[in-house]
Amino acid sequence: MTTTTTTKNQPSLLASLQSALQKRETRLSRRRLTILPPTSTDFSSNDFLSLSTSPLFRARLLAHLQSAPPRYPFASGGSRLLDGNSPYAEALDAHEGMRLSRAGKTVPFLHSSPESLEAVLTAEIAADAGIRDGSRNVFVVVESVYSMDGDIAPLREFVEVVERVLPCGNGYFVVDEAHATGVFGPGGAGVVKELGLQERMFVRVHTFGKALASHGAIVLCCPDTRDYLINYARTVIYTTAMGFPSLAAIRTAYELLSEGETEEPQATLQSLIRYLRARLASLDTLTLTLTLDEDGNPTGNPTPLFAVDHFPRSPIFSLRSPVPRHLAAACQRKGFVVRAIMAPTVPVGKERVRVCLHAGNTVEEIDGLVETIRGWLVERQSPQTQTQSQSQSQGLGLGMGQAQGEKRVARL
Ligand SMILES: Cc1ncc(COP(=O)(O)O)c(C=O)c1O
């Protein structure tokens, strides 16, 4: 237990909380729970396949719930190791999260850089005879699709590095497919499956809370690893297991995936991604630089007002801007739900408006969003605003011919 004492001169706990909140208010960074109007257009959630509003998903889930015998427990009643297990859960074999790492040392490598991974591994091998002779294990932990930038990790290149520099086979991959599940790979099975690397992965984590319209996650691993997690993963041991309605929702999503019902939304999503990418490239002529920041202070160096950062085929787009809250507010006023993502969620200087596409979005909605952004840019070109127009676009254009796996920042 932690205790704190309050004297007359010290602010009370509530006053401290209020003061912390007030600081955020002043910095315009106070978070609030919001309820979206039903007419708003979702360009923000992780519901990539729009399953959460799919009539097919709803009908199937309700049928599963209805088919439960009378008095079948809807709640789990405890962790899976105690009262929370069931034949239904065993059949789905869903595990909530995991706390896998008992690593003695963790070493970061540069984002999506096989060269950096190799340099880090080479240094560790040189420093540790155990890693060299294969008696000490190395886990390489990556996301397949990164949640903020939406870029796809170069998994094939990572595997090549690990197998080459750790020939004893003591390099193991743990891949989080949270944002790839449902979106990439055959039947939405993820990037690893798309690349045919499943036999090279030690653990794959697929979450159900994004494209699969439920919550929780599954760990795909070998039976020994599964038994190890049941014994050592604190979240499995101590967390109340999912109840029947959650399991039924996951089962519904599984069934739709395995029956091919999600192939069409998966393809629709990809076509909308290509469309938005091309439409954003049409803003190429509107390059502005900004001399004042969001609070009206001089930026020092003129900063590009708007740039698109997008990895081919990814449903996540970053509209980079030093004034993301202004841009997000302009979109929100037109009913488009997008979010400004600020530091420290992303590094300083990489603030952006994050746009997520979904299979249920329409071409008209995308047109509306892009025209809203165009209007915002044009308005900022007017003499009243503290921006300067540039006659030529800077840097790279956003091209459809971009090679897969190559990430570029387009200055629009
Ligand atoms: C990479 C990654 N993994 C796992 C999760 C956890 O997903 P959830 O909260 O849906 O369980 C998230 C959440 O955004 C994520 O970005």
The ligand as a Gaussian input file, in Angstrom:
#p B3LYP/6-31G(d) Opt

LIG

0 1
 C        0.845000      -3.341000     -32.006000
 C       -0.278000      -3.562000     -31.035000
 N       -0.383000      -4.746000     -30.410000
 C       -1.377000      -4.995000     -29.536000
 C       -2.320000      -4.027000     -29.262000
 C       -3.393000      -4.337000     -28.264000
 O       -4.602000      -4.468000     -28.919000
 P       -5.971000      -4.541000     -28.087000
 O       -6.011000      -3.358000     -27.203000
 O       -7.012000      -4.510000     -29.146000
 O       -5.954000      -5.822000     -27.337000
 C       -2.261000      -2.788000     -29.884000
 C       -3.275000      -1.761000     -29.629000
 O       -3.387000      -0.788000     -30.314000
 C       -1.216000      -2.539000     -30.802000
 O       -1.099000      -1.358000     -31.432000

